[in-house]
């Protein structure tokens, strides 16, 4: 067996954190305002408050996943 930097649980947690970050960026996306029409949706609570908090939680989750102790037998 190869010696990886993290245990399996760390990689699973990293993948979950990455998915949370992607969800946050998807929540931030959407239509924009053009010269012809103003889109008031660019100031919605989802884009301004919820999505950045989801991304922040995802990045904090990534840090926790990296620091999560692996219970490998160290020989």
C-alpha angles and dihedrals in degrees: 000000000000121000108243124189093244138028123252092264091056092055091048091051091047090053091050091050091049090052090050090053091049090051089052092053091047089053089053094052126086144104121333136213116268132193090259100048138021116226110205090191089083087076096049120134090242093060098039104036114011102043097050090048090051090051091047090050089050092053092047089049088053091054090049090049091054093048094043107121115244116215096217119150104247111209 
